[in-house]
Amino acid sequence: MINKMNKFNLKNSYFCSILSKSSGKNIEIQYIRCIAISFVIISHISAIFPAEIHFENVANRIFFLYSGVDIFFVISGYLMGEIFLKRNQEAQSSYELTISTINFYKKRFLRLLPASTFWITILLLSCIFFHDHEVFGTVRDVFWKWCMSIIPLRNFETVYSSNSLQWYWSLSTESQFYVFLPLAWFSVPRKFFWYFCFLLMCLFLFFDHTDWFRFPGLFVGLFSYKLLSNNGIKQAISENTKKINNKFSSIWVVAIFLIATAPLCAFHENYHKEYGNIPFIVGYISIYSVSFIMISLSALCIEFIYIPEKIKNFVFIYSEISYSLYLCHLVVFFIFRHIIKVYGLIFPEFVYITLCIFISFILSLFSYIFIERKFYQARDTIRTP
């Protein structure tokens, strides 16, 4: 009995360590991260089912849930402002500036590469083992995508070879922005830097609607950081928000994000041919505006979003494993799709969906504990995502 209790306590210590690592973070932004990953997973549910089942993801016909990635980008942009721009501004010497920049790249490398390499390799091995071209594609094609994901240039390759294995484009886009931001920061004069960022954001928003340079969300996050870096503005927003807000319901936050995605879905279905890119611009502005407002207010640490005490632990864990969950969920979906097709399984659709999401959640938890945390240690205690 004692041995069983010791084993339970050992397993439970992993969860305690996750919570202790997360305890210094802003739970409201972590909650928004949970919303983003939930949107992404729901948008990909149709990948579970072979073509013979004719599954229709109704949610994707009402809401543009793929934009969960753009919400992630806004969070990442804000985070880059906090951990790179802020710390470089605070550097007292060239040596401190150099060390700060090196540490930035080191942490980003250890944060992204090990887990992403592991899961894209699992996908490649699944393709070789199952030899199912309909689900995974050819080995040559998947190997090429593996290479483009590691480099990372997957967002460019996706434009020319778009298929169900393309979700790593977002990691390539974010990695490229990690390179761009320090280069721009050190090469563009400070008084022109933010004008330069605004100009690029507008150019990408108005003229690029592929996955080549989907940077606007990252710029929006940077501008959220810029807004709150002004102490006068930050204090004024905090004081006025406290006056008019008695804590914003967490359910209402989900509803607002859903409503923000609806215009892009409607425009995508009905108006693209007639009005060109204008519907996309309007739709993305809706998503970016809501993300900017929600993340900026959440970053004030004034408990803008009310999150019930009962779900706080779940929010912390869910947000911590969100990166691994993003990486592994489609791998699980594709493998399950192959099994359904080969063995002709016939169960209600909700059974497949529940089982796949549950397995993805468990695997992402193990991925976080045994891969992410082995390479990436907890950063400084800052009230950011």
BATI-221411 format. One record per residue (C-alpha): x, y, z; residue in three letters; residue number from 1. Coordinates in nm, 4 decimals, always signed. Each point is the difference from the previous one (the first is absolute). Layout:
N
SITE         px         py         pz   resn   resi
SITE          X          Y          Z    ala    NUM
...
***
This chain:
385
SITE         px         py         pz   resn   resi
SITE    +0.0000    +0.0000    +0.0000    met      1
SITE    +0.2861    +0.2364    +0.0867    ile      2
SITE    +0.1757    -0.0820    -0.3269    asn      3
SITE    -0.3159    +0.0811    -0.1938    lys      4
SITE    -0.0336    +0.3311    +0.1816    met      5
SITE    +0.3655    +0.0832    -0.0745    asn      6
SITE    -0.0521    -0.0731    -0.3693    lys      7
SITE    -0.3083    +0.2196    -0.0032    phe      8
SITE    +0.1867    +0.2831    +0.1727    asn      9
SITE    +0.2870    -0.0326    -0.2487    leu     10
SITE    -0.2376    +0.0263    -0.2944    lys     11
SITE    -0.1892    +0.2837    +0.1649    asn     12
SITE    +0.3257    +0.1936    +0.0488    ser     13
SITE    +0.0189    +0.0565    -0.3753    tyr     14
SITE    -0.3327    +0.1834    +0.0141    phe     15
SITE    +0.1115    +0.1976    +0.3028    cys     16
SITE    +0.3165    +0.1040    -0.1809    ser     17
SITE    -0.2059    +0.1127    -0.2997    ile     18
SITE    -0.2166    +0.2134    +0.2262    leu     19
SITE    +0.2992    +0.1421    +0.1848    ser     20
SITE    +0.1635    +0.0941    -0.3281    lys     21
SITE    -0.3204    +0.1650    -0.1168    ser     22
SITE    -0.0824    +0.1755    +0.3256    ser     23
SITE    +0.1975    +0.3126    -0.0912    gly     24
SITE    -0.1802    +0.0394    -0.3289    lys     25
SITE    -0.3017    +0.2057    -0.0906    asn     26
SITE    -0.2907    -0.2436    +0.0161    ile     27
SITE    -0.2193    +0.2233    -0.2156    glu     28
SITE    +0.2424    -0.0153    -0.2917    ile     29
SITE    +0.0425    -0.3710    +0.0658    gln     30
SITE    -0.3783    -0.0301    -0.0278    tyr     31
SITE    +0.0085    +0.1737    -0.3393    ile     32
SITE    +0.2679    -0.2484    -0.1030    arg     33
SITE    -0.2419    -0.2802    +0.0947    cys     34
SITE    -0.2663    +0.1568    -0.2215    ile     35
SITE    +0.2438    +0.0191    -0.2914    ala     36
SITE    +0.1081    -0.3646    +0.0167    ile     37
SITE    -0.3624    -0.1109    +0.0404    ser     38
SITE    -0.0931    +0.1889    -0.3172    phe     39
SITE    +0.2846    -0.1660    -0.1901    val     40
SITE    -0.0892    -0.3521    +0.1137    ile     41
SITE    -0.3702    +0.0414    -0.0803    ile     42
SITE    +0.0854    +0.1362    -0.3453    ser     43
SITE    +0.2038    -0.3153    -0.0733    his     44
SITE    -0.2532    -0.2593    +0.1166    ile     45
SITE    -0.0943    -0.0966    -0.3554    ser     46
SITE    +0.3549    -0.1375    -0.0421    ala     47
SITE    -0.1033    -0.2971    +0.2168    ile     48
SITE    -0.2448    -0.1396    -0.2535    phe     49
SITE    +0.0719    -0.1698    -0.3354    pro     50
SITE    -0.1729    +0.1386    -0.3079    ala     51
SITE    -0.2481    -0.2901    +0.0047    glu     52
SITE    -0.1619    +0.1246    +0.3226    ile     53
SITE    -0.0822    +0.3449    -0.1459    his     54
SITE    +0.0400    +0.1769    +0.3333    phe     55
SITE    -0.0887    +0.3705    -0.0059    glu     56
SITE    +0.1496    +0.2277    +0.2636    asn     57
SITE    -0.2977    +0.2290    +0.0595    val     58
SITE    +0.2023    +0.2313    +0.2233    ala     59
SITE    +0.2242    +0.0938    -0.2945    asn     60
SITE    -0.3023    +0.1134    -0.1977    arg     61
SITE    -0.0987    +0.2512    +0.2685    ile     62
SITE    +0.3322    +0.1082    +0.1502    phe     63
SITE    +0.3476    +0.0321    -0.1497    phe     64
SITE    +0.1640    -0.2037    +0.2750    leu     65
SITE    +0.3257    -0.0308    -0.1933    tyr     66
SITE    +0.0626    +0.3533    +0.1278    ser     67
SITE    +0.0955    -0.1525    +0.3340    gly     68
SITE    +0.3505    +0.0111    -0.1471    val     69
SITE    -0.0299    +0.3771    -0.0415    asp     70
SITE    -0.0979    +0.0327    +0.3675    ile     71
SITE    +0.3153    -0.1964    +0.0850    phe     72
SITE    +0.1997    +0.2414    -0.2162    phe     73
SITE    -0.1333    +0.3029    +0.1895    val     74
SITE    +0.0981    -0.1627    +0.3312    ile     75
SITE    +0.3466    -0.0830    -0.1387    ser     76
SITE    +0.0460    +0.3557    -0.1270    gly     77
SITE    -0.0804    +0.1413    +0.3433    tyr     78
SITE    +0.2351    -0.2522    +0.1599    leu     79
SITE    +0.2838    +0.0971    -0.2363    met     80
SITE    -0.0448    +0.3609    +0.1000    gly     81
SITE    +0.0252    -0.0932    +0.3692    glu     82
SITE    +0.2965    -0.2358    -0.0167    ile     83
SITE    +0.2027    +0.1541    -0.2824    phe     84
SITE    -0.0779    +0.3677    -0.0597    leu     85
SITE    -0.0484    +0.0864    +0.3676    lys     86
SITE    +0.3141    -0.1769    +0.1155    arg     87
SITE    +0.2097    +0.1465    -0.2796    asn     88
SITE    -0.1223    +0.3484    +0.0922    gln     89
SITE    +0.1016    -0.0644    +0.3590    glu     90
SITE    +0.3506    -0.1206    -0.0957    ala     91
SITE    +0.2659    +0.2310    +0.1413    gln     92
SITE    +0.2883    -0.0955    -0.2299    ser     93
SITE    +0.0820    -0.1624    -0.3314    ser     94
SITE    +0.1018    -0.3143    +0.1877    tyr     95
SITE    -0.3387    -0.0244    +0.1749    glu     96
SITE    -0.1717    +0.0659    -0.3325    leu     97
SITE    +0.1931    -0.2821    -0.1663    thr     98
SITE    -0.0685    -0.2449    +0.2833    ile     99
SITE    -0.3691    +0.0915    -0.0002    ser    100
SITE    -0.0273    -0.0634    -0.3743    thr    101
SITE    +0.1867    -0.3321    +0.0227    ile    102
SITE    -0.2240    -0.1133    +0.2841    asn    103
SITE    -0.3069    +0.0971    -0.2020    phe    104
SITE    +0.1019    -0.2228    -0.2917    tyr    105
SITE    +0.1112    -0.2805    +0.2311    lys    106
SITE    -0.3331    -0.0081    +0.1823    lys    107
SITE    -0.2025    +0.0217    -0.3219    arg    108
SITE    +0.2057    -0.2813    -0.1541    phe    109
SITE    -0.0436    -0.2272    +0.3020    leu    110
SITE    -0.3658    +0.0948    +0.0286    arg    111
SITE    -0.0981    -0.0866    -0.3571    leu    112
SITE    +0.2373    -0.2422    -0.1681    leu    113
SITE    +0.0234    -0.3188    +0.2139    pro    114
SITE    -0.3746    -0.0650    +0.0287    ala    115
SITE    -0.0773    +0.1049    -0.3582    ser    116
SITE    +0.2796    -0.2227    -0.1353    thr    117
SITE    -0.1266    -0.2943    +0.2039    phe    118
SITE    -0.3590    +0.0209    -0.1250    trp    119
SITE    +0.0811    +0.0663    -0.3642    ile    120
SITE    +0.2328    -0.3020    +0.0187    thr    121
SITE    -0.2832    -0.2107    +0.1449    ile    122
SITE    -0.2087    +0.1099    -0.2975    leu    123
SITE    +0.2752    -0.1017    -0.2434    leu    124
SITE    +0.0412    -0.3394    +0.1685    leu    125
SITE    -0.3779    -0.0521    -0.0094    ser    126
SITE    +0.0029    +0.0692    -0.3724    cys    127
SITE    +0.2782    -0.2551    -0.0525    ile    128
SITE    -0.1576    -0.2625    +0.2271    phe    129
SITE    -0.3642    +0.0238    -0.1134    phe    130
SITE    +0.0798    +0.0759    -0.3645    his    131
SITE    -0.3358    +0.1730    -0.0456    asp    132
SITE    +0.0378    +0.2608    -0.2729    his    133
SITE    -0.3610    +0.1141    +0.0281    glu    134
SITE    +0.0391    +0.1008    +0.3648    val    135
SITE    +0.3669    +0.0956    +0.0315    phe    136
SITE    +0.1168    +0.0530    -0.3555    gly    137
SITE    +0.3061    -0.1608    -0.1555    thr    138
SITE    +0.3139    -0.0568    +0.2056    val    139
SITE    +0.1930    +0.2310    -0.2303    arg    140
SITE    -0.2546    +0.2779    +0.0444    asp    141
SITE    -0.0152    -0.0351    +0.3795    val    142
SITE    +0.3803    -0.0124    +0.0230    phe    143
SITE    +0.0192    +0.3229    -0.2003    trp    144
SITE    -0.2523    +0.1583    +0.2388    lys    145
SITE    +0.2050    -0.1291    +0.2926    trp    146
SITE    +0.3063    +0.1804    -0.1389    cys    147
SITE    -0.1934    +0.3214    -0.0619    met    148
SITE    -0.1380    -0.0137    +0.3546    ser    149
SITE    +0.3449    -0.0399    +0.1563    ile    150
SITE    +0.1672    +0.2807    -0.1997    ile    151
SITE    -0.2700    +0.1693    +0.0506    pro    152
SITE    -0.1498    +0.1022    -0.3353    leu    153
SITE    -0.3243    -0.1929    +0.0112    arg    154
SITE    -0.2212    +0.3053    -0.0550    asn    155
SITE    +0.1548    +0.0521    -0.3460    phe    156
SITE    -0.0285    -0.3670    -0.0925    glu    157
SITE    -0.3619    -0.0170    +0.1181    thr    158
SITE    -0.1096    +0.2621    -0.2524    val    159
SITE    +0.1153    -0.2208    -0.2861    tyr    160
SITE    -0.0856    -0.3366    +0.1541    ser    161
SITE    -0.3067    +0.0533    +0.2156    ser    162
SITE    -0.1460    -0.3106    +0.1645    asn    163
SITE    -0.1169    -0.1369    +0.3338    ser    164
SITE    +0.3575    -0.0170    +0.1342    leu    165
SITE    +0.0649    +0.3709    -0.0168    gln    166
SITE    -0.0585    +0.1128    +0.3603    trp    167
SITE    +0.3738    +0.0497    +0.0678    tyr    168
SITE    -0.0116    +0.3159    -0.2153    trp    169
SITE    -0.0836    +0.2039    +0.3118    ser    170
SITE    +0.3163    -0.1139    +0.1801    leu    171
SITE    +0.2100    +0.1027    -0.2996    ser    172
SITE    -0.1725    +0.3400    -0.0100    thr    173
SITE    +0.0609    +0.0594    +0.3705    glu    174
SITE    +0.3626    -0.1144    -0.0226    ser    175
SITE    +0.0633    +0.2393    -0.2871    gln    176
SITE    -0.1487    +0.2827    +0.2034    phe    177
SITE    +0.2422    -0.0852    +0.2809    tyr    178
SITE    +0.2783    +0.0681    -0.2483    val    179
SITE    -0.1616    +0.3100    -0.1480    phe    180
SITE    -0.0747    +0.1801    +0.3263    leu    181
SITE    +0.3586    +0.0234    +0.1358    pro    182
SITE    +0.1313    +0.0937    -0.3453    leu    183
SITE    -0.2547    +0.2796    -0.0295    ala    184
SITE    +0.0568    +0.1129    +0.3588    trp    185
SITE    +0.3761    +0.0389    -0.0488    phe    186
SITE    -0.0047    +0.1366    -0.3563    ser    187
SITE    -0.2957    +0.2436    -0.0033    val    188
SITE    +0.0458    +0.3275    +0.1939    pro    189
SITE    -0.2075    -0.0050    +0.3213    arg    190
SITE    -0.2120    +0.2998    -0.0948    lys    191
SITE    -0.1063    -0.1781    -0.3207    phe    192
SITE    -0.0279    -0.3546    +0.1344    phe    193
SITE    -0.3693    +0.0003    +0.0910    trp    194
SITE    -0.0958    +0.1835    -0.3202    tyr    195
SITE    +0.1949    -0.2637    -0.1913    phe    196
SITE    -0.1869    -0.2806    +0.1818    cys    197
SITE    -0.3357    +0.1651    -0.0679    phe    198
SITE    +0.0811    +0.0364    -0.3699    leu    199
SITE    +0.0995    -0.3670    -0.0294    leu    200
SITE    -0.3100    -0.1099    +0.1900    met    201
SITE    -0.2221    +0.1890    -0.2440    cys    202
SITE    +0.1872    -0.1357    -0.3018    leu    203
SITE    -0.0344    -0.3596    +0.1166    phe    204
SITE    -0.3642    +0.0502    +0.0984    leu    205
SITE    -0.1069    +0.1640    -0.3258    phe    206
SITE    +0.2126    -0.1815    -0.2556    phe    207
SITE    +0.0876    -0.3467    +0.1305    asp    208
SITE    -0.2852    -0.2472    +0.0565    his    209
SITE    +0.1992    -0.3171    -0.0397    thr    210
SITE    +0.2005    -0.1624    +0.2787    asp    211
SITE    +0.3254    +0.1507    -0.1296    trp    212
SITE    +0.0236    +0.2901    +0.2421    phe    213
SITE    -0.2940    -0.0163    +0.2388    arg    214
SITE    +0.1729    +0.2417    +0.2359    phe    215
SITE    -0.2760    +0.2547    +0.0834    pro    216
SITE    -0.1065    -0.1812    +0.3192    gly    217
SITE    +0.3582    +0.0073    +0.1282    leu    218
SITE    +0.0196    +0.3735    -0.0703    phe    219
SITE    -0.3339    +0.0527    +0.1768    val    220
SITE    +0.1465    -0.1699    +0.3070    gly    221
SITE    +0.3051    +0.2278    -0.0180    leu    222
SITE    -0.2252    +0.3055    -0.0068    phe    223
SITE    -0.1852    -0.1330    +0.3048    ser    224
SITE    +0.3350    -0.0075    +0.1798    tyr    225
SITE    +0.0834    +0.3495    -0.1301    lys    226
SITE    -0.3304    +0.1375    +0.1307    leu    227
SITE    +0.0497    -0.1439    +0.3476    leu    228
SITE    +0.3682    +0.0974    +0.0159    ser    229
SITE    -0.1181    +0.3581    +0.0469    asn    230
SITE    -0.0650    +0.0151    +0.3741    asn    231
SITE    -0.2358    +0.2976    -0.0288    gly    232
SITE    -0.2205    -0.1709    -0.2564    ile    233
SITE    +0.0170    -0.3281    +0.1903    lys    234
SITE    -0.1106    +0.1638    +0.3240    gln    235
SITE    -0.2817    +0.1918    -0.1707    ala    236
SITE    -0.1332    -0.3155    -0.1671    ile    237
SITE    +0.0224    -0.1919    +0.3288    ser    238
SITE    -0.1873    +0.2638    +0.1969    glu    239
SITE    -0.2759    +0.0419    -0.2582    asn    240
SITE    -0.0375    -0.3746    -0.0494    thr    241
SITE    -0.0394    -0.0541    +0.3746    lys    242
SITE    -0.2760    +0.2616    +0.0087    lys    243
SITE    -0.2121    -0.1573    -0.2728    ile    244
SITE    +0.0783    -0.3665    +0.0509    asn    245
SITE    -0.1200    -0.2419    +0.2659    asn    246
SITE    +0.2035    -0.2846    -0.1467    lys    247
SITE    -0.0744    -0.1210    -0.3493    phe    248
SITE    -0.1461    -0.3498    -0.0179    ser    249
SITE    +0.2332    -0.2616    -0.1485    ser    250
SITE    -0.2927    -0.1344    -0.2045    ile    251
SITE    -0.0590    +0.3434    -0.1517    trp    252
SITE    +0.3653    +0.0125    -0.1051    val    253
SITE    -0.0453    -0.3220    -0.1984    val    254
SITE    -0.3178    +0.1384    -0.1558    ala    255
SITE    +0.1715    +0.3239    -0.1036    ile    256
SITE    +0.2866    -0.1852    -0.1659    phe    257
SITE    -0.2493    -0.2232    -0.1828    leu    258
SITE    -0.1953    +0.3011    -0.1230    ile    259
SITE    +0.3254    +0.1613    -0.1163    ala    260
SITE    +0.0750    -0.3017    -0.2225    thr    261
SITE    -0.3471    -0.0110    -0.1576    ala    262
SITE    +0.0486    +0.2865    -0.2532    pro    263
SITE    +0.3070    -0.1648    -0.1508    leu    264
SITE    -0.1885    -0.3276    -0.0375    cys    265
SITE    -0.2990    +0.1725    -0.1646    ala    266
SITE    +0.2188    +0.2071    -0.2332    phe    267
SITE    +0.2081    -0.3034    -0.0903    his    268
SITE    -0.3110    -0.1906    -0.1055    glu    269
SITE    -0.1978    +0.2693    -0.1811    asn    270
SITE    +0.1846    +0.3140    -0.1003    tyr    271
SITE    +0.3570    -0.0841    -0.0993    his    272
SITE    -0.0640    -0.0340    -0.3728    lys    273
SITE    -0.1962    +0.3240    -0.0208    glu    274
SITE    +0.2058    +0.2274    +0.2249    tyr    275
SITE    +0.3488    -0.1524    -0.0153    gly    276
SITE    +0.2168    +0.0320    +0.3109    asn    277
SITE    -0.2098    +0.2657    +0.1757    ile    278
SITE    -0.2148    -0.2587    +0.1880    pro    279
SITE    +0.3145    -0.1684    +0.1305    phe    280
SITE    +0.1387    +0.3315    +0.1202    ile    281
SITE    -0.3230    +0.0852    +0.1832    val    282
SITE    -0.0195    -0.3496    +0.1512    gly    283
SITE    +0.3585    -0.0003    +0.1241    tyr    284
SITE    -0.0352    +0.3528    +0.1406    ile    285
SITE    -0.2934    -0.1324    +0.2059    ser    286
SITE    +0.2118    -0.2825    +0.1438    ile    287
SITE    +0.3086    +0.2128    +0.0603    tyr    288
SITE    -0.1990    +0.2810    +0.1632    ser    289
SITE    -0.1689    -0.2305    +0.2504    val    290
SITE    +0.3290    -0.1796    +0.0711    ser    291
SITE    +0.1784    +0.3328    +0.0518    phe    292
SITE    -0.2624    +0.1272    +0.2432    ile    293
SITE    -0.0361    -0.3246    +0.1960    met    294
SITE    +0.3742    -0.0624    +0.0341    ile    295
SITE    +0.0769    +0.3624    +0.0876    ser    296
SITE    -0.2648    +0.0070    +0.2734    leu    297
SITE    +0.1019    -0.3428    +0.1274    ser    298
SITE    +0.3661    +0.1072    +0.0165    ala    299
SITE    -0.0913    +0.2765    +0.2467    leu    300
SITE    -0.0330    -0.2670    +0.2727    cys    301
SITE    -0.3176    +0.1582    +0.1400    ile    302
SITE    -0.2088    -0.3193    -0.0235    glu    303
SITE    -0.1852    +0.1281    -0.3028    phe    304
SITE    -0.1184    -0.3525    -0.0833    ile    305
SITE    -0.1741    -0.1921    +0.2760    tyr    306
SITE    +0.1247    -0.3581    +0.0032    ile    307
SITE    -0.1694    -0.2242    +0.2585    pro    308
SITE    +0.2356    -0.1392    +0.2611    glu    309
SITE    -0.1132    -0.3548    -0.0818    lys    310
SITE    +0.1419    +0.0096    -0.3538    ile    311
SITE    +0.3194    +0.1977    +0.0620    lys    312
SITE    +0.2175    -0.3101    +0.0377    asn    313
SITE    -0.1404    -0.1417    -0.3222    phe    314
SITE    +0.0613    +0.3314    -0.1803    val    315
SITE    +0.3623    +0.0022    +0.1161    phe    316
SITE    +0.0640    -0.3573    -0.1145    ile    317
SITE    -0.1916    +0.0360    -0.3268    tyr    318
SITE    +0.1859    +0.3183    -0.0903    ser    319
SITE    +0.3389    -0.1491    +0.0890    glu    320
SITE    -0.0494    -0.3012    -0.2269    ile    321
SITE    -0.1611    +0.2043    -0.2807    ser    322
SITE    +0.3181    +0.0037    -0.2114    tyr    323
SITE    +0.0443    -0.3785    +0.0171    ser    324
SITE    -0.3723    -0.0418    -0.0581    leu    325
SITE    +0.0234    +0.2138    -0.3134    tyr    326
SITE    +0.2888    -0.2160    -0.1238    leu    327
SITE    -0.1438    -0.3433    +0.0734    cys    328
SITE    -0.3768    +0.0209    -0.0485    his    329
SITE    +0.0033    -0.0304    -0.3800    leu    330
SITE    +0.2506    -0.2854    +0.0146    val    331
SITE    -0.2479    -0.1849    +0.2227    val    332
SITE    -0.2897    +0.0946    -0.2273    phe    333
SITE    +0.1777    -0.1319    -0.3124    phe    334
SITE    +0.1003    -0.3286    +0.1629    ile    335
SITE    -0.3549    -0.0487    +0.1243    phe    336
SITE    -0.1300    +0.0821    -0.3486    arg    337
SITE    +0.2200    -0.2740    -0.1439    his    338
SITE    -0.1255    -0.2511    +0.2594    ile    339
SITE    -0.3652    +0.0862    -0.0703    ile    340
SITE    +0.0550    -0.0439    -0.3731    lys    341
SITE    +0.1983    -0.3245    +0.0175    val    342
SITE    -0.2127    -0.1789    +0.2586    tyr    343
SITE    -0.3351    +0.1430    -0.1063    gly    344
SITE    -0.0949    +0.1083    +0.3508    leu    345
SITE    -0.3581    +0.1197    +0.0394    ile    346
SITE    -0.0750    +0.2028    +0.3105    phe    347
SITE    -0.1843    +0.3278    +0.0622    pro    348
SITE    +0.2067    +0.2989    -0.1054    glu    349
SITE    +0.0124    +0.1458    +0.3509    phe    350
SITE    +0.1757    -0.3189    +0.1195    val    351
SITE    +0.2831    +0.0507    -0.2500    tyr    352
SITE    +0.0262    +0.3699    +0.0829    ile    353
SITE    +0.0034    -0.0529    +0.3775    thr    354
SITE    +0.2550    -0.2810    -0.0204    leu    355
SITE    +0.2352    +0.1933    -0.2306    cys    356
SITE    -0.0096    +0.3157    +0.2101    ile    357
SITE    +0.0551    -0.1995    +0.3197    phe    358
SITE    +0.3000    -0.1852    -0.1468    ile    359
SITE    +0.1405    +0.3269    -0.1353    ser    360
SITE    -0.0345    +0.1590    +0.3432    phe    361
SITE    +0.1830    -0.2879    +0.1723    ile    362
SITE    +0.2793    -0.0074    -0.2583    leu    363
SITE    +0.0448    +0.3757    +0.0155    ser    364
SITE    +0.0314    -0.0222    +0.3785    leu    365
SITE    +0.2782    -0.2563    -0.0352    phe    366
SITE    +0.1592    +0.2067    -0.2776    ser    367
SITE    +0.0005    +0.3045    +0.2247    tyr    368
SITE    +0.1478    -0.1837    +0.2986    ile    369
SITE    +0.2591    -0.2161    -0.1739    phe    370
SITE    +0.0974    +0.2166    -0.3001    ile    371
SITE    -0.0862    +0.3660    +0.0475    glu    372
SITE    +0.1031    +0.0268    +0.3634    arg    373
SITE    +0.3165    -0.2028    -0.0503    lys    374
SITE    +0.1310    +0.2644    -0.2391    phe    375
SITE    -0.1794    +0.3142    +0.1083    tyr    376
SITE    +0.0202    +0.1166    +0.3602    gln    377
SITE    -0.2407    +0.2436    +0.1606    ala    378
SITE    +0.0764    +0.3565    -0.0953    arg    379
SITE    +0.0078    +0.2921    +0.2389    asp    380
SITE    -0.3122    +0.0636    +0.2030    thr    381
SITE    -0.1679    +0.2586    -0.2192    ile    382
SITE    -0.3725    +0.0494    -0.0245    arg    383
SITE    -0.0187    -0.0978    -0.3617    thr    384
SITE    -0.1103    -0.3128    -0.1901    pro    385
***
